[in-house]
Amino acid sequence: MITAFIAEDEAAARELIRTALEDTGRVRVAGEAATGDQALAEVQGLRVDVVFLDVQMPDMTGIEVAEALVEEGDPPQFVFVTGHGEWAAKAFELEAVDYVVKPTDPAEFSRRLAKAVDRVERSLEQESGPDLAELREQVSALASRVGDLSGEPGASVGRRLPIKDYDEGTVRLIEPRHVVYLIRRGDRVVVHTADQEFPTYYTVDQMEQRLGSSGFVRINPGALVNINFVDHLIPNGDGSYDLVLGDDNATVLTASRRRSKALMEFLKPE
C-alpha cells in the first residue's frame, strides 16, 4: 500500500484527489494540507511514499515545498498537480517529474491520477531509491522552467532558496536578495548572507540557472556574486579583477579573465 500526502489549497480539489487515490485501492492518504508551510511541517513528521503537490499554494509554492524536502535528504516521490495550461504540463514533462493537470472532467482527472499512482508504484518497486543529486537538479531546473514558460517577468515560482540550517535543524527559505555570494568548498556550495553561511548540496551550475535572472553573476567556475553587493573592482593587470564586496567582512573574490569580460558587459549601463 502506497502512503500519500495531499497538499492543495482548494478543499474541493483535495477531496477529489483523495477520493481518486483511495479508489485505486493502492493508496492510503496519511494527511492533507491547505498551505505550503503546513504541508512542509506535516510531511517532515510523517513517513510517506509520495506527496501530491499543487504548484500554487499560499505561503510556499509546491515547488518550494519539494525543494525543501529534497534539501533535507531522503525525500518522498513527488507528483505535481497544476491548474495551468500546456506550458506547465510541458515543463513537468521535460523535467521527468510526474504531473497532473486539473481538467474540467473529474472522471478524466481520476484516470490521470491513477496513471500517476502507476508511475509511483513502479518507482517504489525499484531496489534503489531516486538519485538524490538528480532529483535536486530536476526540481531546481523545474522551478526555472516553469517561470520561463509562463512568459511573465517575475512569474517564476519557487524563487526562494530552501536551505537546511544545520544549527537550528530546520529548512530555511532565503530570499535571493539577501544572499551576498555563493562559493564552492570541497563537495559543498556555501551560501553566504550578510551575517551567516549555509553549506548546501546544490551545485554552482544549479545556482547559476536559478539566480541568473536575479542579479547574480558567475565570476569563476566556483563562485556566484550578487552584483548588488559589489562595492568596487580592482584590476589585476592580467585581465582578471578582484571584487571587493560591501559585506561586513569586505570579502574579496577574484573574477577570472574569462569571466571578467562577461562581468564588465553586465556592468555596462543600458
C-alpha positions as CSV (number, residue, x, y, z in Angstrom):
1,M,0.0,0.0,0.0
2,I,1.4,3.4,-1.0
3,T,1.3,6.1,1.7
4,A,0.4,9.5,0.3
5,F,0.1,13.1,1.4
6,I,-2.0,15.8,-0.4
7,A,-1.0,19.5,-0.4
8,E,-3.7,21.5,-2.2
9,D,-5.3,24.8,-1.2
10,E,-8.7,24.1,-2.7
11,A,-10.9,21.9,-0.5
12,A,-12.9,20.5,-3.4
13,A,-9.7,19.6,-5.2
14,R,-8.3,17.9,-2.1
15,E,-11.4,15.8,-1.8
16,L,-11.3,14.9,-5.5
17,I,-7.6,13.9,-5.2
18,R,-8.2,11.9,-2.0
19,T,-11.2,10.1,-3.4
20,A,-9.4,9.2,-6.7
21,L,-6.4,7.9,-4.9
22,E,-8.3,5.8,-2.4
23,D,-10.5,4.4,-5.3
24,T,-7.4,2.8,-6.8
25,G,-7.2,0.5,-3.8
26,R,-3.5,1.0,-3.7
27,V,-3.1,4.3,-1.8
28,R,-3.6,5.3,1.8
29,V,-3.8,9.1,2.4
30,A,-1.9,9.9,5.6
31,G,-2.6,13.6,5.7
32,E,-3.6,16.8,3.9
33,A,-2.6,20.4,4.0
34,A,-4.1,23.6,2.5
35,T,-0.8,25.7,2.5
36,G,2.8,25.1,1.6
37,D,4.1,25.8,5.1
38,Q,1.6,23.4,6.7
39,A,2.5,20.7,4.1
40,L,6.2,21.0,4.8
41,A,5.7,20.8,8.6
42,E,3.4,17.8,8.4
43,V,5.4,15.8,5.8
44,Q,8.5,16.3,7.9
45,G,6.8,14.5,10.7
46,L,5.4,11.6,8.6
47,R,6.9,8.8,6.6
48,V,5.1,8.9,3.3
49,D,5.9,7.5,-0.1
50,V,4.6,10.3,-2.3
51,V,3.3,13.9,-1.9
52,F,0.7,15.2,-4.4
53,L,1.6,18.9,-4.5
54,D,-0.4,21.8,-6.0
55,V,2.0,24.2,-7.8
56,Q,0.5,27.4,-6.5
57,M,-0.4,27.5,-2.8
58,P,-0.4,30.2,-0.1
59,D,2.9,30.9,1.8
60,M,5.0,28.4,-0.1
61,T,4.6,27.0,-3.6
62,G,4.5,23.3,-4.2
63,I,7.9,23.5,-5.8
64,E,9.4,25.3,-2.7
65,V,8.0,22.5,-0.6
66,A,9.6,19.9,-2.8
67,E,12.9,21.7,-2.8
68,A,12.9,21.9,1.0
69,L,12.1,18.2,1.3
70,V,14.9,17.4,-1.2
71,E,17.4,19.5,0.7
72,E,16.6,17.7,3.9
73,G,17.5,14.4,2.3
74,D,15.6,11.1,1.8
75,P,12.6,12.8,0.1
76,P,9.4,11.1,-0.9
77,Q,8.2,10.9,-4.5
78,F,6.5,14.0,-5.9
79,V,3.5,14.3,-8.2
80,F,2.8,17.9,-9.1
81,V,-0.8,19.0,-9.6
82,T,-1.5,22.2,-11.6
83,G,-4.4,24.2,-12.9
84,H,-2.2,25.9,-15.5
85,G,-2.3,25.1,-19.2
86,E,0.0,23.4,-21.7
87,W,3.1,25.4,-20.7
88,A,3.1,23.9,-17.2
89,A,2.4,20.4,-18.5
90,K,5.3,20.7,-20.9
91,A,7.6,21.9,-18.1
92,F,6.9,18.9,-15.9
93,E,7.1,16.5,-18.9
94,L,10.5,17.9,-19.9
95,E,11.9,17.5,-16.4
96,A,10.7,13.9,-15.9
97,V,8.7,14.7,-12.8
98,D,5.2,13.4,-12.9
99,Y,2.4,16.0,-13.2
100,V,-1.4,16.1,-13.4
101,V,-3.2,18.9,-15.0
102,K,-6.6,19.6,-13.4
103,P,-9.2,19.1,-16.2
104,T,-12.8,20.1,-16.2
105,D,-13.9,16.5,-16.3
106,P,-13.5,14.9,-12.8
107,A,-13.5,11.4,-14.3
108,E,-10.6,12.2,-16.6
109,F,-8.8,13.7,-13.6
110,S,-9.3,10.5,-11.7
111,R,-7.9,8.4,-14.5
112,R,-4.8,10.6,-14.8
113,L,-4.2,10.3,-11.1
114,A,-4.4,6.5,-11.4
115,K,-1.7,6.7,-14.0
116,A,0.4,8.8,-11.7
117,V,0.0,6.1,-9.0
118,D,1.2,3.5,-11.5
119,R,4.4,5.5,-12.0
120,V,4.9,6.0,-8.3
121,E,4.4,2.3,-7.7
122,R,6.9,1.3,-10.4
123,S,9.4,3.7,-8.9
124,L,9.0,2.4,-5.4
125,E,9.4,-1.2,-6.6
126,Q,12.9,-0.4,-7.8
127,E,15.6,-1.7,-5.4
128,S,17.3,1.6,-5.0
129,G,15.5,4.9,-4.3
130,P,15.7,8.0,-6.6
131,D,19.2,9.5,-7.1
132,L,19.1,12.4,-4.7
133,A,21.5,14.6,-6.7
134,E,19.5,14.0,-9.8
135,L,16.2,14.8,-8.0
136,R,17.7,18.1,-6.6
137,E,18.7,19.1,-10.1
138,Q,15.3,18.2,-11.6
139,V,13.4,20.2,-9.0
140,S,15.7,23.2,-9.3
141,A,15.5,23.1,-13.1
142,L,11.7,22.7,-12.9
143,A,11.4,25.9,-10.9
144,S,13.3,27.8,-13.5
145,R,11.5,26.1,-16.4
146,V,8.0,26.9,-15.1
147,G,8.9,30.6,-14.8
148,D,10.5,30.7,-18.3
149,L,7.5,29.0,-19.9
150,S,4.9,31.2,-18.2
151,G,6.1,34.1,-20.3
152,E,5.6,36.6,-17.4
153,P,8.5,38.5,-16.0
154,G,8.9,37.7,-12.4
155,A,6.4,34.9,-12.6
156,S,8.8,32.1,-11.8
157,V,7.7,30.1,-8.8
158,G,10.0,28.7,-6.2
159,R,12.3,31.8,-6.2
160,R,13.3,31.5,-2.5
161,L,16.1,29.1,-1.8
162,P,15.3,26.2,0.6
163,I,18.5,25.7,2.6
164,K,19.0,23.4,5.5
165,D,20.1,25.2,8.7
166,Y,22.1,22.5,10.5
167,D,22.4,24.6,13.7
168,E,18.7,25.0,14.1
169,G,17.7,21.7,12.5
170,T,15.3,23.4,10.1
171,V,15.0,24.2,6.4
172,R,15.1,28.0,5.9
173,L,13.7,29.8,2.8
174,I,16.1,32.6,1.9
175,E,15.3,35.4,-0.4
176,P,17.9,35.7,-3.2
177,R,18.3,39.5,-2.4
178,H,19.7,38.5,1.0
179,V,22.5,36.3,-0.5
180,V,25.8,38.1,-0.9
181,Y,27.7,35.3,-2.7
182,L,28.0,31.5,-3.1
183,I,31.2,29.7,-3.3
184,R,32.2,26.1,-3.8
185,R,34.2,24.5,-0.9
186,G,35.0,20.8,-1.5
187,D,31.8,19.0,-2.3
188,R,29.6,21.7,-0.9
189,V,28.4,25.1,-2.2
190,V,28.3,27.5,0.7
191,V,25.6,30.3,0.6
192,H,26.7,33.5,2.3
193,T,24.3,36.1,3.6
194,A,25.4,39.3,5.3
195,D,25.7,37.5,8.7
196,Q,25.5,33.8,8.1
197,E,26.7,31.0,5.9
198,F,25.0,27.8,5.0
199,P,26.6,24.7,3.4
200,T,24.3,23.1,0.8
201,Y,24.3,20.2,-1.7
202,Y,23.4,22.5,-4.6
203,T,25.9,22.9,-7.4
204,V,27.2,26.2,-8.8
205,D,25.6,25.3,-12.1
206,Q,22.2,24.9,-10.5
207,M,22.5,28.1,-8.6
208,E,23.6,30.0,-11.7
209,Q,20.5,28.7,-13.5
210,R,18.3,29.6,-10.6
211,L,19.7,33.0,-9.8
212,G,21.0,34.3,-13.1
213,S,17.9,36.5,-13.6
214,S,18.2,37.9,-10.0
215,G,21.4,39.9,-10.5
216,F,23.9,37.1,-9.8
217,V,27.0,36.8,-11.9
218,R,29.4,33.8,-12.1
219,I,32.9,35.2,-11.6
220,N,34.8,32.0,-11.7
221,P,34.0,28.3,-12.0
222,G,33.3,28.0,-8.3
223,A,31.6,31.3,-7.3
224,L,28.5,33.4,-7.9
225,V,28.2,37.0,-6.7
226,N,25.2,39.2,-6.1
227,I,26.1,42.2,-8.1
228,N,24.3,44.5,-5.7
229,F,26.8,43.7,-3.1
230,V,29.9,44.5,-5.2
231,D,31.5,47.7,-3.7
232,H,34.4,48.1,-6.2
233,L,36.6,46.2,-8.6
234,I,40.4,46.1,-8.6
235,P,42.1,45.2,-11.9
236,N,45.0,42.7,-11.6
237,G,46.7,43.6,-14.8
238,D,46.2,40.2,-16.4
239,G,42.5,40.7,-17.4
240,S,41.2,39.4,-14.1
241,Y,39.6,41.5,-11.3
242,D,39.3,41.4,-7.6
243,L,35.8,42.1,-6.4
244,V,35.5,43.8,-3.0
245,L,32.1,43.2,-1.6
246,G,30.2,45.5,0.6
247,D,29.6,43.0,3.4
248,D,30.8,43.3,7.0
249,N,34.0,41.4,6.2
250,A,34.8,43.3,3.0
251,T,35.2,40.0,1.3
252,V,37.4,39.9,-1.8
253,L,36.7,37.4,-4.6
254,T,38.5,37.1,-7.9
255,A,36.8,37.1,-11.2
256,S,38.8,35.1,-13.7
257,R,40.0,36.5,-17.0
258,R,37.4,34.6,-19.0
259,R,34.5,35.6,-16.6
260,S,35.7,39.2,-16.2
261,K,34.7,40.0,-19.8
262,A,31.1,38.9,-19.2
263,L,31.1,40.7,-15.8
264,M,32.1,44.0,-17.4
265,E,29.4,43.6,-20.1
266,F,26.9,43.0,-17.3
267,L,28.0,46.2,-15.5
268,K,27.7,48.4,-18.6
269,P,24.9,50.9,-18.4
270,E,21.9,50.1,-20.5
